[in-house]
Amino acid sequence: MKLADAVSISAPSIGSDSEVSSVSTRQEAVERRAVLAAVKELDLPELSLPNRGLNISFDRETKQSIVQVVDRDSGEVVQQIPGKEAVERARYYRQISGL
């Protein structure tokens, strides 16, 4: 399976379009392309299965890209980079630091 067949770049996960400037949106698009290029260089055995897909999203609150390997049949997230706990910690630390 080609990586291009398995990739789905999802919409930003936090905030509405009216809250985001066009500069921020362009930066997110550039970041998504960079993440996709980096993922293409990886040899992910999880993606070799026919029912697996890849979602790339940008979390505006933590300002980081999130890559998920997903089972297309069940919708279950098989692997997430960074992990859910790391994303939750980043959100918590941003919240308590007032950023």
Chimera marker file (.cmm) of the C-alpha trace (Angstrom):
<marker_set name="trace">
<marker id="1" x="0.000" y="0.000" z="0.000" r="1" g="1" b="0" radius="0.5"/>
<marker id="2" x="1.279" y="3.459" z="-0.840" r="1" g="1" b="0" radius="0.5"/>
<marker id="3" x="1.482" y="5.943" z="1.996" r="1" g="1" b="0" radius="0.5"/>
<marker id="4" x="-0.511" y="8.446" z="-0.045" r="1" g="1" b="0" radius="0.5"/>
<marker id="5" x="-3.421" y="5.973" z="-0.042" r="1" g="1" b="0" radius="0.5"/>
<marker id="6" x="-3.300" y="5.701" z="3.749" r="1" g="1" b="0" radius="0.5"/>
<marker id="7" x="-2.979" y="9.382" z="4.656" r="1" g="1" b="0" radius="0.5"/>
<marker id="8" x="-5.802" y="11.616" z="5.723" r="1" g="1" b="0" radius="0.5"/>
<marker id="9" x="-4.941" y="15.092" z="6.924" r="1" g="1" b="0" radius="0.5"/>
<marker id="10" x="-7.727" y="16.147" z="9.230" r="1" g="1" b="0" radius="0.5"/>
<marker id="11" x="-8.910" y="19.615" z="10.074" r="1" g="1" b="0" radius="0.5"/>
<marker id="12" x="-7.426" y="21.410" z="13.051" r="1" g="1" b="0" radius="0.5"/>
<marker id="13" x="-8.710" y="19.872" z="16.259" r="1" g="1" b="0" radius="0.5"/>
<marker id="14" x="-9.178" y="22.950" z="18.409" r="1" g="1" b="0" radius="0.5"/>
<marker id="15" x="-10.697" y="26.368" z="17.735" r="1" g="1" b="0" radius="0.5"/>
<marker id="16" x="-12.923" y="27.687" z="15.001" r="1" g="1" b="0" radius="0.5"/>
<marker id="17" x="-11.891" y="29.114" z="11.636" r="1" g="1" b="0" radius="0.5"/>
<marker id="18" x="-12.876" y="32.604" z="12.761" r="1" g="1" b="0" radius="0.5"/>
<marker id="19" x="-10.345" y="32.394" z="15.613" r="1" g="1" b="0" radius="0.5"/>
<marker id="20" x="-7.407" y="31.669" z="13.344" r="1" g="1" b="0" radius="0.5"/>
<marker id="21" x="-5.588" y="34.177" z="11.208" r="1" g="1" b="0" radius="0.5"/>
<marker id="22" x="-4.541" y="33.278" z="7.693" r="1" g="1" b="0" radius="0.5"/>
<marker id="23" x="-0.903" y="33.365" z="8.828" r="1" g="1" b="0" radius="0.5"/>
<marker id="24" x="-1.604" y="30.706" z="11.452" r="1" g="1" b="0" radius="0.5"/>
<marker id="25" x="-3.465" y="28.597" z="8.895" r="1" g="1" b="0" radius="0.5"/>
<marker id="26" x="-0.543" y="28.813" z="6.478" r="1" g="1" b="0" radius="0.5"/>
<marker id="27" x="1.871" y="27.830" z="9.227" r="1" g="1" b="0" radius="0.5"/>
<marker id="28" x="-0.307" y="24.824" z="10.058" r="1" g="1" b="0" radius="0.5"/>
<marker id="29" x="-0.371" y="23.781" z="6.408" r="1" g="1" b="0" radius="0.5"/>
<marker id="30" x="3.422" y="24.058" z="6.185" r="1" g="1" b="0" radius="0.5"/>
<marker id="31" x="3.759" y="22.022" z="9.389" r="1" g="1" b="0" radius="0.5"/>
<marker id="32" x="1.391" y="19.333" z="8.060" r="1" g="1" b="0" radius="0.5"/>
<marker id="33" x="3.406" y="19.018" z="4.858" r="1" g="1" b="0" radius="0.5"/>
<marker id="34" x="6.639" y="18.742" z="6.852" r="1" g="1" b="0" radius="0.5"/>
<marker id="35" x="5.154" y="16.053" z="9.113" r="1" g="1" b="0" radius="0.5"/>
<marker id="36" x="3.810" y="14.138" z="6.116" r="1" g="1" b="0" radius="0.5"/>
<marker id="37" x="7.238" y="14.264" z="4.451" r="1" g="1" b="0" radius="0.5"/>
<marker id="38" x="8.871" y="12.971" z="7.641" r="1" g="1" b="0" radius="0.5"/>
<marker id="39" x="6.318" y="10.162" z="7.989" r="1" g="1" b="0" radius="0.5"/>
<marker id="40" x="6.893" y="9.116" z="4.377" r="1" g="1" b="0" radius="0.5"/>
<marker id="41" x="10.545" y="8.507" z="5.265" r="1" g="1" b="0" radius="0.5"/>
<marker id="42" x="9.597" y="6.156" z="8.098" r="1" g="1" b="0" radius="0.5"/>
<marker id="43" x="9.012" y="2.463" z="7.580" r="1" g="1" b="0" radius="0.5"/>
<marker id="44" x="5.902" y="1.994" z="9.719" r="1" g="1" b="0" radius="0.5"/>
<marker id="45" x="4.912" y="-1.686" z="9.857" r="1" g="1" b="0" radius="0.5"/>
<marker id="46" x="1.510" y="-0.617" z="11.212" r="1" g="1" b="0" radius="0.5"/>
<marker id="47" x="0.704" y="0.911" z="7.813" r="1" g="1" b="0" radius="0.5"/>
<marker id="48" x="1.486" y="-2.250" z="5.859" r="1" g="1" b="0" radius="0.5"/>
<marker id="49" x="-1.889" y="-3.747" z="6.784" r="1" g="1" b="0" radius="0.5"/>
<marker id="50" x="-4.653" y="-3.057" z="4.252" r="1" g="1" b="0" radius="0.5"/>
<marker id="51" x="-7.127" y="-1.637" z="6.770" r="1" g="1" b="0" radius="0.5"/>
<marker id="52" x="-4.761" y="0.926" z="8.307" r="1" g="1" b="0" radius="0.5"/>
<marker id="53" x="-4.729" y="4.632" z="7.661" r="1" g="1" b="0" radius="0.5"/>
<marker id="54" x="-2.826" y="7.667" z="8.831" r="1" g="1" b="0" radius="0.5"/>
<marker id="55" x="-4.360" y="10.858" z="10.222" r="1" g="1" b="0" radius="0.5"/>
<marker id="56" x="-2.316" y="14.007" z="10.724" r="1" g="1" b="0" radius="0.5"/>
<marker id="57" x="-3.875" y="16.848" z="12.683" r="1" g="1" b="0" radius="0.5"/>
<marker id="58" x="-2.660" y="20.051" z="14.300" r="1" g="1" b="0" radius="0.5"/>
<marker id="59" x="-3.602" y="20.810" z="17.892" r="1" g="1" b="0" radius="0.5"/>
<marker id="60" x="-3.804" y="24.582" z="18.169" r="1" g="1" b="0" radius="0.5"/>
<marker id="61" x="-3.779" y="24.562" z="21.953" r="1" g="1" b="0" radius="0.5"/>
<marker id="62" x="-0.421" y="22.773" z="22.225" r="1" g="1" b="0" radius="0.5"/>
<marker id="63" x="0.814" y="23.974" z="18.824" r="1" g="1" b="0" radius="0.5"/>
<marker id="64" x="1.951" y="20.516" z="17.755" r="1" g="1" b="0" radius="0.5"/>
<marker id="65" x="1.138" y="18.032" z="15.054" r="1" g="1" b="0" radius="0.5"/>
<marker id="66" x="-0.439" y="14.736" z="16.054" r="1" g="1" b="0" radius="0.5"/>
<marker id="67" x="0.033" y="11.637" z="13.915" r="1" g="1" b="0" radius="0.5"/>
<marker id="68" x="-2.358" y="8.715" z="14.382" r="1" g="1" b="0" radius="0.5"/>
<marker id="69" x="-2.283" y="5.240" z="12.840" r="1" g="1" b="0" radius="0.5"/>
<marker id="70" x="-5.956" y="4.235" z="12.635" r="1" g="1" b="0" radius="0.5"/>
<marker id="71" x="-7.796" y="0.977" z="11.951" r="1" g="1" b="0" radius="0.5"/>
<marker id="72" x="-10.131" y="2.020" z="9.129" r="1" g="1" b="0" radius="0.5"/>
<marker id="73" x="-12.674" y="-0.698" z="9.905" r="1" g="1" b="0" radius="0.5"/>
<marker id="74" x="-13.196" y="0.064" z="13.594" r="1" g="1" b="0" radius="0.5"/>
<marker id="75" x="-11.923" y="3.659" z="13.733" r="1" g="1" b="0" radius="0.5"/>
<marker id="76" x="-9.653" y="2.645" z="16.631" r="1" g="1" b="0" radius="0.5"/>
<marker id="77" x="-6.406" y="4.555" z="17.072" r="1" g="1" b="0" radius="0.5"/>
<marker id="78" x="-3.645" y="1.930" z="16.934" r="1" g="1" b="0" radius="0.5"/>
<marker id="79" x="-0.789" y="4.330" z="17.646" r="1" g="1" b="0" radius="0.5"/>
<marker id="80" x="-0.501" y="8.067" z="18.278" r="1" g="1" b="0" radius="0.5"/>
<marker id="81" x="2.597" y="10.248" z="18.166" r="1" g="1" b="0" radius="0.5"/>
<marker id="82" x="2.947" y="12.067" z="20.518" r="1" g="1" b="0" radius="0.5"/>
<marker id="83" x="0.916" y="9.831" z="22.833" r="1" g="1" b="0" radius="0.5"/>
<marker id="84" x="-2.362" y="10.942" z="24.411" r="1" g="1" b="0" radius="0.5"/>
<marker id="85" x="-0.723" y="11.366" z="27.807" r="1" g="1" b="0" radius="0.5"/>
<marker id="86" x="1.975" y="13.628" z="26.370" r="1" g="1" b="0" radius="0.5"/>
<marker id="87" x="-0.647" y="15.807" z="24.658" r="1" g="1" b="0" radius="0.5"/>
<marker id="88" x="-2.677" y="16.031" z="27.861" r="1" g="1" b="0" radius="0.5"/>
<marker id="89" x="0.440" y="17.009" z="29.847" r="1" g="1" b="0" radius="0.5"/>
<marker id="90" x="1.334" y="19.678" z="27.280" r="1" g="1" b="0" radius="0.5"/>
<marker id="91" x="-2.196" y="21.117" z="27.522" r="1" g="1" b="0" radius="0.5"/>
<marker id="92" x="-2.019" y="21.094" z="31.320" r="1" g="1" b="0" radius="0.5"/>
<marker id="93" x="1.379" y="22.815" z="31.447" r="1" g="1" b="0" radius="0.5"/>
<marker id="94" x="0.272" y="25.471" z="28.943" r="1" g="1" b="0" radius="0.5"/>
<marker id="95" x="-2.843" y="26.079" z="31.024" r="1" g="1" b="0" radius="0.5"/>
<marker id="96" x="-1.029" y="26.495" z="34.350" r="1" g="1" b="0" radius="0.5"/>
<marker id="97" x="1.689" y="28.643" z="32.796" r="1" g="1" b="0" radius="0.5"/>
<marker id="98" x="-0.916" y="31.006" z="31.363" r="1" g="1" b="0" radius="0.5"/>
<marker id="99" x="0.126" y="30.644" z="27.718" r="1" g="1" b="0" radius="0.5"/>
<link id1="1" id2="2" r="1" g="1" b="0" radius="0.2"/>
<link id1="2" id2="3" r="1" g="1" b="0" radius="0.2"/>
<link id1="3" id2="4" r="1" g="1" b="0" radius="0.2"/>
<link id1="4" id2="5" r="1" g="1" b="0" radius="0.2"/>
<link id1="5" id2="6" r="1" g="1" b="0" radius="0.2"/>
<link id1="6" id2="7" r="1" g="1" b="0" radius="0.2"/>
<link id1="7" id2="8" r="1" g="1" b="0" radius="0.2"/>
<link id1="8" id2="9" r="1" g="1" b="0" radius="0.2"/>
<link id1="9" id2="10" r="1" g="1" b="0" radius="0.2"/>
<link id1="10" id2="11" r="1" g="1" b="0" radius="0.2"/>
<link id1="11" id2="12" r="1" g="1" b="0" radius="0.2"/>
<link id1="12" id2="13" r="1" g="1" b="0" radius="0.2"/>
<link id1="13" id2="14" r="1" g="1" b="0" radius="0.2"/>
<link id1="14" id2="15" r="1" g="1" b="0" radius="0.2"/>
<link id1="15" id2="16" r="1" g="1" b="0" radius="0.2"/>
<link id1="16" id2="17" r="1" g="1" b="0" radius="0.2"/>
<link id1="17" id2="18" r="1" g="1" b="0" radius="0.2"/>
<link id1="18" id2="19" r="1" g="1" b="0" radius="0.2"/>
<link id1="19" id2="20" r="1" g="1" b="0" radius="0.2"/>
<link id1="20" id2="21" r="1" g="1" b="0" radius="0.2"/>
<link id1="21" id2="22" r="1" g="1" b="0" radius="0.2"/>
<link id1="22" id2="23" r="1" g="1" b="0" radius="0.2"/>
<link id1="23" id2="24" r="1" g="1" b="0" radius="0.2"/>
<link id1="24" id2="25" r="1" g="1" b="0" radius="0.2"/>
<link id1="25" id2="26" r="1" g="1" b="0" radius="0.2"/>
<link id1="26" id2="27" r="1" g="1" b="0" radius="0.2"/>
<link id1="27" id2="28" r="1" g="1" b="0" radius="0.2"/>
<link id1="28" id2="29" r="1" g="1" b="0" radius="0.2"/>
<link id1="29" id2="30" r="1" g="1" b="0" radius="0.2"/>
<link id1="30" id2="31" r="1" g="1" b="0" radius="0.2"/>
<link id1="31" id2="32" r="1" g="1" b="0" radius="0.2"/>
<link id1="32" id2="33" r="1" g="1" b="0" radius="0.2"/>
<link id1="33" id2="34" r="1" g="1" b="0" radius="0.2"/>
<link id1="34" id2="35" r="1" g="1" b="0" radius="0.2"/>
<link id1="35" id2="36" r="1" g="1" b="0" radius="0.2"/>
<link id1="36" id2="37" r="1" g="1" b="0" radius="0.2"/>
<link id1="37" id2="38" r="1" g="1" b="0" radius="0.2"/>
<link id1="38" id2="39" r="1" g="1" b="0" radius="0.2"/>
<link id1="39" id2="40" r="1" g="1" b="0" radius="0.2"/>
<link id1="40" id2="41" r="1" g="1" b="0" radius="0.2"/>
<link id1="41" id2="42" r="1" g="1" b="0" radius="0.2"/>
<link id1="42" id2="43" r="1" g="1" b="0" radius="0.2"/>
<link id1="43" id2="44" r="1" g="1" b="0" radius="0.2"/>
<link id1="44" id2="45" r="1" g="1" b="0" radius="0.2"/>
<link id1="45" id2="46" r="1" g="1" b="0" radius="0.2"/>
<link id1="46" id2="47" r="1" g="1" b="0" radius="0.2"/>
<link id1="47" id2="48" r="1" g="1" b="0" radius="0.2"/>
<link id1="48" id2="49" r="1" g="1" b="0" radius="0.2"/>
<link id1="49" id2="50" r="1" g="1" b="0" radius="0.2"/>
<link id1="50" id2="51" r="1" g="1" b="0" radius="0.2"/>
<link id1="51" id2="52" r="1" g="1" b="0" radius="0.2"/>
<link id1="52" id2="53" r="1" g="1" b="0" radius="0.2"/>
<link id1="53" id2="54" r="1" g="1" b="0" radius="0.2"/>
<link id1="54" id2="55" r="1" g="1" b="0" radius="0.2"/>
<link id1="55" id2="56" r="1" g="1" b="0" radius="0.2"/>
<link id1="56" id2="57" r="1" g="1" b="0" radius="0.2"/>
<link id1="57" id2="58" r="1" g="1" b="0" radius="0.2"/>
<link id1="58" id2="59" r="1" g="1" b="0" radius="0.2"/>
<link id1="59" id2="60" r="1" g="1" b="0" radius="0.2"/>
<link id1="60" id2="61" r="1" g="1" b="0" radius="0.2"/>
<link id1="61" id2="62" r="1" g="1" b="0" radius="0.2"/>
<link id1="62" id2="63" r="1" g="1" b="0" radius="0.2"/>
<link id1="63" id2="64" r="1" g="1" b="0" radius="0.2"/>
<link id1="64" id2="65" r="1" g="1" b="0" radius="0.2"/>
<link id1="65" id2="66" r="1" g="1" b="0" radius="0.2"/>
<link id1="66" id2="67" r="1" g="1" b="0" radius="0.2"/>
<link id1="67" id2="68" r="1" g="1" b="0" radius="0.2"/>
<link id1="68" id2="69" r="1" g="1" b="0" radius="0.2"/>
<link id1="69" id2="70" r="1" g="1" b="0" radius="0.2"/>
<link id1="70" id2="71" r="1" g="1" b="0" radius="0.2"/>
<link id1="71" id2="72" r="1" g="1" b="0" radius="0.2"/>
<link id1="72" id2="73" r="1" g="1" b="0" radius="0.2"/>
<link id1="73" id2="74" r="1" g="1" b="0" radius="0.2"/>
<link id1="74" id2="75" r="1" g="1" b="0" radius="0.2"/>
<link id1="75" id2="76" r="1" g="1" b="0" radius="0.2"/>
<link id1="76" id2="77" r="1" g="1" b="0" radius="0.2"/>
<link id1="77" id2="78" r="1" g="1" b="0" radius="0.2"/>
<link id1="78" id2="79" r="1" g="1" b="0" radius="0.2"/>
<link id1="79" id2="80" r="1" g="1" b="0" radius="0.2"/>
<link id1="80" id2="81" r="1" g="1" b="0" radius="0.2"/>
<link id1="81" id2="82" r="1" g="1" b="0" radius="0.2"/>
<link id1="82" id2="83" r="1" g="1" b="0" radius="0.2"/>
<link id1="83" id2="84" r="1" g="1" b="0" radius="0.2"/>
<link id1="84" id2="85" r="1" g="1" b="0" radius="0.2"/>
<link id1="85" id2="86" r="1" g="1" b="0" radius="0.2"/>
<link id1="86" id2="87" r="1" g="1" b="0" radius="0.2"/>
<link id1="87" id2="88" r="1" g="1" b="0" radius="0.2"/>
<link id1="88" id2="89" r="1" g="1" b="0" radius="0.2"/>
<link id1="89" id2="90" r="1" g="1" b="0" radius="0.2"/>
<link id1="90" id2="91" r="1" g="1" b="0" radius="0.2"/>
<link id1="91" id2="92" r="1" g="1" b="0" radius="0.2"/>
<link id1="92" id2="93" r="1" g="1" b="0" radius="0.2"/>
<link id1="93" id2="94" r="1" g="1" b="0" radius="0.2"/>
<link id1="94" id2="95" r="1" g="1" b="0" radius="0.2"/>
<link id1="95" id2="96" r="1" g="1" b="0" radius="0.2"/>
<link id1="96" id2="97" r="1" g="1" b="0" radius="0.2"/>
<link id1="97" id2="98" r="1" g="1" b="0" radius="0.2"/>
<link id1="98" id2="99" r="1" g="1" b="0" radius="0.2"/>
</marker_set>
